[in-house]
Structure formats: structure tokens, C-alpha cells
Amino acid sequence: MTEMKIEKWREMTRTDLERKLVELRDTLLKTQVKVQTKQVENTAQLSATRRDIARILTLLKYPEQLATVTEKTAVPAAAAKSADKPAVKAKKTTGKK
């Protein structure tokens, strides 16, 4: 099994990515069964499939994360005031026990 390039996945639509995700999860399950029954020699397929699944999940989640980041960058007035205050000083410690 060869890994698809991330650039190709970025060009795919959301529904195509979801279909590919289902396909990869099915492949992962079948490969896990083959490994357990000692029918597969290349166990690196498991890692490659897991990485592909993670890449697709990241691509599917990225637009949601992007919207969340832009919302968090808007600083409320209370937070802006607290940013102007100096940091709390650390307590001095003495050599005595």
C-alpha cells in the first residue's frame, strides 16, 4: 500500500475525504486481523495506514480549528487590561530550613 501525497488530499472534497477515511479504517481493521492471524509479513502497513488516517482527520478538522483560532485572537477588554499589569514576582527564598 502506498501513501497518498498530502497535496492530493488537500485537493479532494470533504465527502471524498470522508469516503477515503472509511476505506482506510476498513483497511486498518483487515490488516490488524491479518497481523493477529500471522497472515501478513509487512507490519509497516499498520503504521502507514494509521498515519494516513491521522492526516485525513487533520485535514477534516483544520477548517474548524481555523475558525476557533480567529475567535480566540479577539481579546476581550478585561483580558486586555490584565495584559498591561506586571507579572507577579516570585517569592524570595531563604537558605534556612
C-alpha positions as CSV (number, residue, x, y, z in Angstrom):
1,M,0.0,0.0,0.0
2,T,1.4,3.4,-0.9
3,E,0.7,6.6,1.0
4,M,-1.1,9.3,-1.0
5,K,0.6,12.7,-1.0
6,I,-1.0,15.2,1.3
7,E,-1.3,17.7,-1.6
8,K,-3.6,15.3,-3.4
9,W,-5.8,15.0,-0.3
10,R,-5.9,18.8,0.1
11,E,-7.5,19.0,-3.4
12,M,-10.2,16.5,-2.5
13,T,-13.6,17.5,-1.4
14,R,-14.8,16.9,2.2
15,T,-17.1,14.0,1.1
16,D,-14.2,12.3,-0.8
17,L,-12.0,12.6,2.2
18,E,-14.7,11.1,4.4
19,R,-15.1,8.2,2.0
20,K,-11.3,7.7,1.9
21,L,-11.3,7.8,5.8
22,V,-13.9,5.0,5.9
23,E,-11.9,3.0,3.4
24,L,-8.6,3.4,5.3
25,R,-10.3,2.4,8.6
26,D,-11.6,-0.7,6.9
27,T,-8.1,-1.4,5.6
28,L,-6.7,-0.9,9.0
29,L,-9.1,-3.4,10.6
30,K,-8.4,-6.0,8.0
31,T,-4.6,-5.5,8.3
32,Q,-4.9,-5.8,12.1
33,V,-6.7,-9.1,11.8
34,K,-4.1,-10.4,9.3
35,V,-1.3,-9.5,11.7
36,Q,-3.0,-11.2,14.6
37,T,-3.5,-14.4,12.5
38,K,0.1,-14.1,11.2
39,Q,-1.1,-13.8,7.6
40,V,0.8,-10.6,6.8
41,E,4.5,-10.1,6.5
42,N,4.7,-6.3,6.2
43,T,3.5,-5.0,9.5
44,A,4.6,-1.5,8.5
45,Q,1.3,-1.3,6.7
46,L,-0.4,-0.7,10.1
47,S,1.7,2.3,10.8
48,A,1.3,3.7,7.3
49,T,-2.5,3.3,7.4
50,R,-2.7,4.9,10.9
51,R,-0.6,7.9,9.7
52,D,-2.9,8.3,6.6
53,I,-6.0,8.2,8.8
54,A,-4.4,10.9,11.1
55,R,-3.6,13.1,8.1
56,I,-7.2,12.9,6.8
57,L,-8.6,13.6,10.2
58,T,-6.3,16.7,10.4
59,L,-7.5,17.9,7.0
60,L,-11.1,17.4,8.0
61,K,-10.6,19.2,11.3
62,Y,-8.5,22.1,10.0
63,P,-11.3,24.5,8.9
64,E,-12.9,24.1,12.3
65,Q,-9.6,24.8,14.1
66,L,-9.0,27.8,11.8
67,A,-12.4,29.3,12.8
68,T,-11.7,28.7,16.5
69,V,-8.3,30.3,16.3
70,T,-9.7,33.5,14.8
71,E,-12.3,33.7,17.5
72,K,-9.7,33.3,20.3
73,T,-7.4,36.0,18.9
74,A,-10.1,38.6,19.6
75,V,-9.0,39.8,23.0
76,P,-11.8,40.8,25.4
77,A,-11.5,44.2,27.3
78,A,-10.9,42.5,30.7
79,A,-8.1,40.4,29.3
80,A,-6.5,43.4,27.6
81,K,-6.4,45.2,31.0
82,S,-4.8,42.3,32.7
83,A,-2.2,42.1,30.0
84,D,-1.0,45.6,31.0
85,K,-0.3,44.6,34.6
86,P,3.2,43.5,35.5
87,A,3.8,39.8,36.2
88,V,3.6,38.5,39.7
89,K,7.0,38.5,41.4
90,A,8.4,35.2,42.7
91,K,8.8,34.9,46.5
92,K,12.2,35.2,47.9
93,T,13.5,32.0,49.5
94,T,16.0,32.0,52.3
95,G,18.7,29.4,52.9
96,K,17.0,28.4,56.2
97,K,15.1,25.2,56.6
